[in-house]
Amino acid sequence: MQVRFGTDGWRAIIAKDYTFDNLTLATLASADYFLAHPDARNGVCVGYDTRFMSEEFARHAAGVLSSRGLRVFLSDSFVPTPAVSLYCRDNRLAGGVMITASHNPPLYNGFKIKDSYGGSALPETIAVIEKNLERIDPDERVNVKKNLIETTDIKSYYTDYLKAGVDLKAIGNARLNIAHNAMYGAGQGIITGIFDESTVNGYHCDRNPGFGGINPEPAPCYIEDFVDFFREAKADVGIINDGDADRIGMLDEHGRFVDSHKLFAIILKYLAEEKHRKGEIAKTFALTDVIDRICAKNGLTLHLLPVGFKYVSRLMTTNDILMGGEESGGIGITSYLPERDGLFIGLLVLEIMAKRSATLSGLVRELFDEYGPFYYKRVDLKVDERKKKEIMKRASAGDLNHIARYPVTGFNGLDGYKYHFEGGWLLIRPSGTEPVLRLYSEADSEEKVDRALQFASRLA
């Protein structure tokens, strides 16, 4: 069977493994899970992004779900992933399906499962669905029940909730010139729709299933053209979202990239020190260590988790989590939604800038002044599964004495292999969704980060 669930659902190359037949299997297995849910009678929802064939795949999934007797709310247009999560929660649905491959290359599509609480499917949910997959008859005949499928405006519902979640008046009064790079993804039209044309400059806000030949991921290597656009527009701040708009990166007023590590820290500092919010903090294994220091200063309990927002989501349902996040641009505020939302986080940073009368670079400078400078980079090496296993075996012993020229001071194998050295750390771990080995590093200087990544690349 060619359906394999990874870090965040099932993703595969279109027409190779991501086919209508395999989609049917994944959807039937999910339908059996939804049918056993206490809210099964309320139904499920299905959304989709702007990828090639996403709308057709979504309609197919809706038909398969209906064949099991489930009421299905099918989005009438492409939507961000958090819109599906929100609709599930507010309408007490058994769950939802989002057809998206998020930030993966254009050749991929995917199948995210959303739980009834309004966030990523928990590991135990995925385990049940994987067990269901083993029992599905690949020759089962699917009889679509069109009367159970209701086309629904999920996007407007989400946009109204998004606007209510931030202080739009304060942002408007700040008279910021905003640039929004939707990366051809499902977030297009939302930021530009909330503000007038004189406030927001939209970029890559049209449908292009090839994403202009890049991965729709808010990372420096994919936004060079946007930086040029940003500077020509004389913008004050830039928001960059991935293909399904649940992740974020930003540009400061100089056109410099501000990653999610710094954004998480800026928001946490604002909520804890100015809003005096209390609660626990959840961060995944590859997120900045500055979060630890902010938590220590403000007496906040910190949870360190494996990579994958599903682990953050779980704690959001069981603990008093103020906010949680991951290194790849996913940040969530529990009081808003127990889910990462790149559009909301972007607007929240604008609110902080407006309330503080500060530039984004000024907010970053405050962090550096208080907690010291910190720099981060990630390198992705394309390797097959056999090679990935060989490299991970080599890195697993935890017996490296130095990373580049820096003495190793600690080792942690929570998720991949993380080596702490003087002033920073290096993490080596395999991707759960692509044939890729990821190398991450954070340190107190860019030189250390570059040296650590060069060392890891040679090791690999």
C-alpha angles and dihedrals in degrees: 000000000000098000112103124168116217138172094320111012130297122324129174143154113283114253092007103068100339097078134141089254094054091042088056091055093049091047095048090051090050092046090057089054092048092048090058092051119106090236095049091118090063091058135219136274133229127205134173142197133226098275125124110290093354093131092050091047090050093051089049092050090049090053092050092049091050090052087066090055097259121143107236129204104201118195113244091216141012112294140184115263094246088060089064091047091050093048091050093052100043095046095043092237124171088244143289146251125225118195102214143114090207109207097352122122118284093259090067134080128179152193119232119188118212122201126226094255091067105262146078117317109267120242091253090053091053090047090056092048091049089053089049089053090061090059099046115112106226089209095053112134114236116215109193116217103206093184089067094055116088120186106224138189097234093157096063091046089053095044092053090052092047092053091050091052098066138042100259091172092060091047091049093049090052088063093216120181101225130194119198122197108193090179087225087295139130094279093071117121096018103090090035089049095051094054130037124262093259090061104043130047108200119211127188087001096148134081116275113152089196091058090222091294096299137098110264092237126129095238129127094247092061102045107056092115091049091055089057091048091047093054093046089052090050088227123180097213138004130214118202122189132186127238096287095028098238093115133059147199125172142203123225122221090277093055093254118146116249111198129212092260091066093038091053090049093047092051094044092049090050095047095044102038104031105023091035091221118171131205142094127297126224121198132170124237098265099049122109122284089225086083088064091055094047090050092049092051093050099038095246122153112240126208119200112207140180117267113281130078090237088077090052090047092054092057090046087063097044107030137046093261116177095188141340138192153166134224097252096070102279114132128163135188109205096211088059100038133325088240138081113262120182095190094051093046091051091052091045091056089051088052091052091049090050096046092046095041085229138137119235090247088052091055090050090048090054089055092050092047092052103034104020128254119304129185130189138191137170128205123196118207116197107225135151122250094262092053091045091056092048093052094046090051089053092051097042101079095078090216101118109127097195138025102211102314095334122101115241112243101178147002132212126182099185093124115355117335122304122191118194117207135174106301099000152006144253124214126194117190139146122249114251093211108035140038088260137120112214123213116193131183138176126182144151092261135037089231091061092048092051093047092049093050092046089051092050092047090053090047089053 
